């Protein structure tokens, strides 16, 4: 998931918070939030920091440590995008001294906070602790922009599910492929490179079994620098071929309800031996013969997934939309007209009235190669 910075307004507090927000965007500490911090004394920045990655020091501690002359901390102002923690265990389960305690000991006299942390372990407690220590606290500066930058964290904290982005390439008339299923190559090379960058930005990528059987994708980031995401396969009847590309790289998870997927079966053992995992959901975790997407999403955080990219196919994408489980849509609109009989990227029935149809929000677009990249939010 990417984030485009848009900040308006004036005032010193907004100015320094803007800088803290910009620092936070350098990091990808999922499942922890993006946090940046700036320390100011007598109108000058004396220290900066951000939470770089999971398990690394929090932004406030990094900023305080960056100040060489610790005497400058007394009477200074700390600008931090998220409410400082007041508990020892983070979302990653690691123990660390609370940031509130470090701030109080440092001599900082004023703390300006972007947004309150919705984590039940914090959620206003950090602010109250700072105030009780005699520190002047102001909160809610650039709250909208900071919330935007932390959508995956906020979604995970509220629902215990990952942030879900639907991605696909479509023709001008909204088709994924021709009637025969041919789609190579619908999008331009620059779009495919961009799509691989999107994969690298997410913890996991998900497809349905029909995509694997028809296209046998690798689902890697080979066209762009970055880590390969965990590959998630929805396969209720356990039809995935042992030699499928999605399994060859390891680090894949097959979700199924089939009894034949028992770990004692020869097929399952061969898949596991390739470094993959099989999650068998109970039969009641199926909807119309398909895996319950909500049940799958609730399992993913335990696998280290807080951001999920769904690449299809059309039935899988439509299911996420119909069940209202998607957060964002990314479409690569290509200059092809496929016509009647082509495979549409959504297959649910139209509402009788336009007012009853689904309208997305925060629409934006740009050109990528010969294509148009469109992004929109479901909420």
C-alpha positions as CSV (number, residue, x, y, z in Angstrom):
1,X,0.0,0.0,0.0
2,X,1.4,3.4,-1.0
3,X,0.5,6.8,0.4
4,X,0.5,10.2,-1.4
5,X,1.3,13.1,1.0
6,X,-1.2,16.0,1.0
7,X,-0.9,18.6,3.7
8,X,-2.4,22.0,3.8
9,X,-2.4,24.8,6.4
10,X,0.1,26.9,8.4
11,X,1.4,27.3,11.9
12,X,4.5,26.1,13.5
13,X,2.8,23.0,15.0
14,X,1.6,21.9,11.6
15,X,4.9,22.7,10.0
16,X,6.9,20.5,12.4
17,X,4.2,17.8,12.3
18,X,4.4,17.7,8.6
19,X,8.1,17.0,8.9
20,X,7.4,14.2,11.4
21,X,4.9,12.7,9.0
22,X,7.4,12.9,6.1
23,X,9.9,11.0,8.3
24,X,7.3,8.3,9.2
25,X,6.7,7.5,5.5
26,X,10.3,6.3,5.1
27,X,9.4,3.2,7.2
28,X,7.4,0.0,6.7
29,X,7.3,-1.4,10.3
30,X,4.1,-3.5,9.8
31,X,2.3,-4.6,11.9
32,X,3.4,-1.6,13.9
33,X,2.3,1.9,12.8
34,X,4.3,4.4,10.8
35,X,5.6,6.9,13.3
36,X,7.9,9.9,12.9
37,X,9.2,12.4,15.5
38,X,10.8,15.8,15.5
39,X,12.4,17.6,18.5
40,X,12.4,21.4,18.5
41,X,14.1,23.9,20.9
42,X,14.0,27.7,20.5
43,X,12.7,27.4,16.9
44,X,15.4,24.9,15.8
45,X,15.2,21.2,15.1
46,X,17.6,19.4,17.4
47,X,16.6,15.8,16.8
48,X,14.6,13.6,14.5
49,X,13.6,9.9,14.3
50,X,11.2,7.4,12.9
51,X,10.2,3.8,13.7
52,X,12.2,2.1,10.9
53,X,11.1,-1.5,11.1
54,X,9.4,-4.1,13.3
55,X,11.4,-4.6,16.4
56,X,13.5,-1.4,16.1
57,X,13.4,1.5,18.6
58,X,10.3,3.7,18.5
59,X,10.4,7.1,16.8
60,X,10.4,9.1,20.0
61,X,13.4,7.2,21.4
62,X,15.3,7.6,18.1
63,X,14.7,11.3,18.1
64,X,15.8,11.7,21.7
65,X,18.9,9.6,21.1
66,X,19.8,11.7,18.1
67,X,20.3,14.8,20.3
68,X,24.0,15.0,21.1
69,X,23.8,17.6,23.7
70,X,21.2,16.2,26.1
71,X,20.9,19.5,28.0
72,X,19.0,20.8,25.0
73,X,16.1,18.4,25.7
74,X,15.0,20.3,28.8
75,X,12.2,22.6,27.8
76,X,12.1,21.3,24.2
77,X,9.0,20.3,22.2
78,X,8.5,16.9,20.8
79,X,6.3,16.5,17.7
80,X,5.2,12.9,17.2
81,X,2.7,11.5,14.7
82,X,1.2,8.9,17.0
83,X,0.4,9.0,20.7
84,X,3.4,7.7,22.7
85,X,3.1,4.2,24.1
86,X,2.7,3.7,27.8
87,X,2.9,-0.1,27.9
88,X,5.9,-2.5,27.5
89,X,4.6,-4.9,24.9
90,X,4.2,-3.8,21.3
91,X,2.0,-5.3,18.5
92,X,5.0,-7.5,17.6
93,X,5.0,-8.9,21.2
94,X,8.4,-7.5,22.0
95,X,9.1,-5.9,25.4
96,X,10.5,-2.4,25.4
97,X,10.4,0.5,28.0
98,X,7.4,2.7,27.3
99,X,8.1,5.9,25.3
100,X,6.1,8.0,27.9
101,X,8.6,7.1,30.5
102,X,11.6,8.0,28.3
103,X,10.0,11.3,27.4
104,X,9.3,12.3,31.0
105,X,12.8,11.5,32.1
106,X,14.4,13.5,29.2
107,X,13.0,16.8,30.4
108,X,10.8,17.5,27.3
109,X,8.2,20.1,28.4
110,X,5.7,20.0,25.5
111,X,4.5,17.1,23.3
112,X,2.4,17.7,20.2
113,X,0.7,14.5,18.9
114,X,-0.8,13.9,15.5
115,X,-3.4,11.3,16.4
116,X,-4.4,9.1,19.4
117,X,-3.4,5.5,19.2
118,X,-6.5,3.3,18.9
119,X,-4.5,0.3,20.4
120,X,-6.5,-0.6,23.5
121,X,-3.2,-0.7,25.5
122,X,-2.8,3.0,24.7
123,X,-5.9,4.8,23.4
124,X,-5.5,8.1,25.5
125,X,-3.5,6.5,28.3
126,X,-0.2,7.9,26.9
127,X,-1.7,11.4,26.7
128,X,-3.0,11.2,30.3
129,X,0.3,9.9,31.6
130,X,2.2,12.8,30.0
131,X,-0.2,15.3,31.4
132,X,0.1,13.8,34.9
133,X,3.8,14.3,34.6
134,X,3.3,18.0,34.1
135,X,4.0,18.0,30.3
136,X,1.9,20.3,28.1
137,X,0.1,18.1,25.5
138,X,-1.7,19.1,22.3
139,X,-3.2,16.4,20.1
140,X,-5.0,16.1,16.7
141,X,-2.5,17.9,14.5
142,X,-2.7,16.6,10.9
143,X,-4.8,13.7,12.2
144,X,-6.5,13.0,8.8
145,X,-3.2,12.8,6.9
146,X,-1.6,10.6,9.6
147,X,-4.6,8.3,9.7
148,X,-4.3,8.0,5.9
149,X,-0.6,6.9,6.2
150,X,-1.6,4.3,8.8
151,X,-4.6,2.7,7.2
152,X,-3.3,-0.9,7.5
153,X,-2.5,-0.4,11.2
154,X,-5.9,1.2,12.0
155,X,-7.7,-1.6,10.1
156,X,-5.8,-4.3,11.8
157,X,-6.3,-2.8,15.3
158,X,-10.0,-2.3,14.7
159,X,-11.0,-5.5,12.9
160,X,-8.1,-8.0,13.4
161,X,-8.0,-8.3,9.6
162,X,-5.4,-7.1,7.1
163,X,-5.8,-4.1,4.8
164,X,-7.1,-5.5,1.5
165,X,-6.2,-4.0,-1.9
166,X,-7.8,-5.4,-5.1
167,X,-5.5,-5.1,-8.2
168,X,-6.1,-6.1,-11.8
169,X,-5.5,-5.0,-15.4
170,X,-8.6,-4.5,-17.5
171,X,-9.5,-3.5,-21.1
172,X,-11.3,-0.2,-21.9
173,X,-14.5,-2.2,-21.7
174,X,-13.8,-3.7,-18.3
175,X,-12.6,-7.2,-19.3
176,X,-9.8,-9.2,-17.7
177,X,-9.3,-11.5,-20.7
178,X,-10.8,-12.7,-24.0
179,X,-13.5,-15.3,-24.2
180,X,-10.8,-18.0,-24.4
181,X,-9.1,-16.6,-21.3
182,X,-6.1,-15.1,-23.1
183,X,-4.7,-12.0,-21.3
184,X,-1.0,-11.9,-22.2
185,X,-0.1,-9.2,-22.2
186,X,-3.1,-7.0,-21.6
187,X,-1.0,-4.3,-19.7
188,X,2.2,-2.6,-20.8
189,X,5.6,-3.5,-19.4
190,X,5.8,-0.3,-17.2
191,X,2.5,-1.4,-15.7
192,X,3.7,-4.9,-15.0
193,X,6.8,-3.4,-13.3
194,X,4.6,-1.2,-11.2
195,X,2.4,-4.1,-10.3
196,X,5.5,-6.0,-9.0
197,X,6.4,-3.0,-6.9
198,X,2.9,-3.2,-5.4
199,X,3.6,-6.8,-4.6
200,X,6.8,-5.9,-2.7
201,X,4.8,-3.3,-0.7
202,X,2.4,-5.9,0.7
203,X,2.9,-8.7,3.1
204,X,1.0,-11.2,1.0
205,X,-0.6,-11.7,-2.4
206,X,-3.8,-13.7,-2.9
207,X,-5.3,-15.5,-5.9
208,X,-8.0,-18.2,-6.4
209,X,-7.4,-21.7,-7.7
210,X,-8.8,-20.9,-11.2
211,X,-6.0,-18.3,-11.7
212,X,-3.4,-21.0,-10.8
213,X,-5.0,-23.6,-13.0
214,X,-5.4,-21.3,-16.0
215,X,-2.3,-19.1,-15.8
216,X,0.2,-20.8,-13.3
217,X,1.6,-17.4,-12.1
218,X,4.8,-17.1,-10.1
219,X,3.5,-14.2,-8.0
220,X,7.0,-12.9,-7.4
221,X,8.6,-9.4,-7.5
222,X,11.1,-10.4,-10.2
223,X,10.5,-7.3,-12.3
224,X,11.1,-4.9,-9.3
225,X,13.5,-4.8,-6.3
226,X,11.9,-6.0,-3.1
227,X,10.9,-8.9,-1.0
228,X,8.6,-11.6,-2.4
229,X,5.2,-11.5,-0.5
230,X,3.7,-14.6,1.1
231,X,1.5,-16.2,-1.6
232,X,-2.0,-17.1,-0.5
233,X,-4.1,-19.6,-2.5
234,X,-7.8,-20.1,-2.0
235,X,-8.4,-23.7,-3.0
236,X,-11.5,-25.2,-1.3
237,X,-11.2,-28.6,-3.1
238,X,-7.4,-28.8,-2.9
239,X,-6.9,-29.0,-6.7
240,X,-3.5,-27.2,-6.8
241,X,-1.0,-29.2,-8.8
242,X,2.2,-30.1,-6.8
243,X,4.3,-28.6,-9.6
244,X,2.5,-25.2,-9.6
245,X,4.7,-22.1,-9.8
246,X,3.0,-20.7,-6.7
247,X,4.5,-23.6,-4.6
248,X,7.9,-23.8,-6.2
249,X,9.3,-20.7,-4.4
250,X,8.1,-21.8,-1.0
251,X,6.5,-19.4,1.5
252,X,3.0,-20.1,0.1
253,X,-0.2,-20.9,2.1
254,X,-3.0,-23.0,0.7
255,X,-6.4,-22.4,2.3
256,X,-8.9,-25.3,1.8
257,X,-11.8,-27.1,3.3
258,X,-11.0,-30.4,1.7
259,X,-10.4,-33.5,3.9
260,X,-7.9,-34.7,1.3
261,X,-5.6,-31.9,2.5
262,X,-4.8,-33.7,5.7
263,X,-1.1,-33.3,6.6
264,X,-0.8,-37.1,6.4
265,X,-1.8,-37.3,2.7
266,X,1.1,-37.7,0.2
267,X,0.1,-34.6,-1.7
268,X,0.0,-32.4,1.4
269,X,3.4,-33.7,2.6
270,X,5.0,-32.9,-0.8
271,X,3.6,-29.4,-0.7
272,X,4.8,-28.9,2.9
273,X,8.2,-30.2,1.9
274,X,8.6,-27.3,-0.5
275,X,8.4,-24.8,2.4
276,X,4.7,-24.2,2.0
277,X,1.8,-24.4,4.5
278,X,-1.7,-25.7,4.4
279,X,-4.6,-24.3,6.5
280,X,-7.7,-26.4,6.5
281,X,-10.8,-24.6,7.6
282,X,-13.9,-26.4,8.8
283,X,-16.7,-27.0,6.3
284,X,-18.9,-24.4,7.9
285,X,-16.3,-21.8,6.9
286,X,-17.5,-22.0,3.3
287,X,-20.0,-19.8,1.5
288,X,-21.8,-21.4,-1.5
289,X,-19.0,-23.9,-1.8
290,X,-16.3,-21.2,-1.6
291,X,-14.0,-20.5,1.3
292,X,-15.2,-17.9,3.7
293,X,-13.1,-14.8,2.9
294,X,-13.7,-13.4,6.4
295,X,-12.4,-16.6,8.0
296,X,-9.3,-16.5,5.8
297,X,-8.7,-12.8,6.6
298,X,-9.0,-13.4,10.3
299,X,-6.3,-16.1,10.0
300,X,-3.8,-14.0,8.1
301,X,-2.5,-11.7,10.9
302,X,-1.2,-14.8,12.7
303,X,0.8,-15.5,9.6
304,X,2.4,-12.0,9.7
305,X,0.0,-10.4,7.2
306,X,-1.3,-6.9,7.8
307,X,-1.5,-5.8,4.1
308,X,-2.9,-8.1,1.4
309,X,-2.9,-7.6,-2.4
310,X,-5.6,-9.6,-4.2
311,X,-4.8,-10.2,-7.9
312,X,-7.8,-12.3,-8.8
313,X,-9.3,-13.7,-10.8
314,X,-12.6,-12.1,-11.5
315,X,-14.7,-14.4,-9.2
316,X,-12.3,-13.8,-6.3
317,X,-12.2,-10.0,-6.8
318,X,-16.0,-10.0,-7.1
319,X,-16.4,-12.0,-3.9
320,X,-14.3,-9.5,-1.9
321,X,-16.4,-6.7,-3.2
322,X,-19.7,-8.4,-2.6
323,X,-18.8,-9.3,0.9
324,X,-17.5,-5.8,1.6
325,X,-14.1,-7.0,2.6
326,X,-12.0,-4.8,0.3
327,X,-10.5,-1.5,1.3
328,X,-8.9,-0.2,-1.9
329,X,-9.1,-0.8,-5.7
330,X,-6.2,-0.5,-8.2
331,X,-7.0,-0.8,-11.9
332,X,-4.6,-0.7,-14.8
333,X,-6.9,0.4,-17.6
334,X,-5.4,-0.7,-20.9
335,X,-6.1,0.6,-24.5
336,X,-7.7,-2.7,-25.6
337,X,-11.4,-3.3,-26.5
338,X,-12.2,-7.0,-26.1
339,X,-15.9,-7.0,-26.7
340,X,-18.8,-9.3,-26.0
341,X,-17.9,-12.7,-24.4
342,X,-14.7,-11.3,-22.7
343,X,-14.2,-12.2,-19.0
344,X,-15.4,-9.2,-16.9
345,X,-13.4,-8.2,-13.8
346,X,-16.6,-8.1,-11.7
347,X,-19.5,-10.6,-12.2
348,X,-22.1,-9.6,-9.6
349,X,-25.6,-8.5,-10.7
350,X,-26.4,-4.8,-11.4
351,X,-28.6,-2.9,-9.0
352,X,-31.9,-1.7,-10.6
353,X,-31.2,1.9,-9.6
354,X,-27.9,3.7,-9.9
355,X,-28.3,5.0,-6.3
356,X,-28.2,1.4,-5.1
357,X,-24.9,0.7,-6.9
358,X,-21.5,0.8,-5.3
359,X,-19.7,4.1,-5.5
360,X,-16.0,4.3,-4.6
361,X,-14.3,7.3,-3.0
362,X,-11.0,9.3,-3.3
363,X,-10.6,8.5,-7.0
364,X,-7.2,9.3,-8.5
365,X,-5.4,8.4,-11.7
366,X,-2.1,8.7,-13.5
367,X,-0.6,7.2,-16.7
368,X,1.8,4.3,-16.6
369,X,3.3,3.4,-20.0
370,X,0.3,3.0,-22.4
371,X,-2.1,2.4,-19.5
372,X,-4.0,4.5,-17.0
373,X,-3.6,3.6,-13.3
374,X,-6.7,4.2,-11.3
375,X,-7.0,4.1,-7.5
376,X,-10.1,4.3,-5.4
377,X,-11.2,3.5,-1.8
378,X,-14.2,1.4,-0.9
379,X,-14.8,3.4,2.3
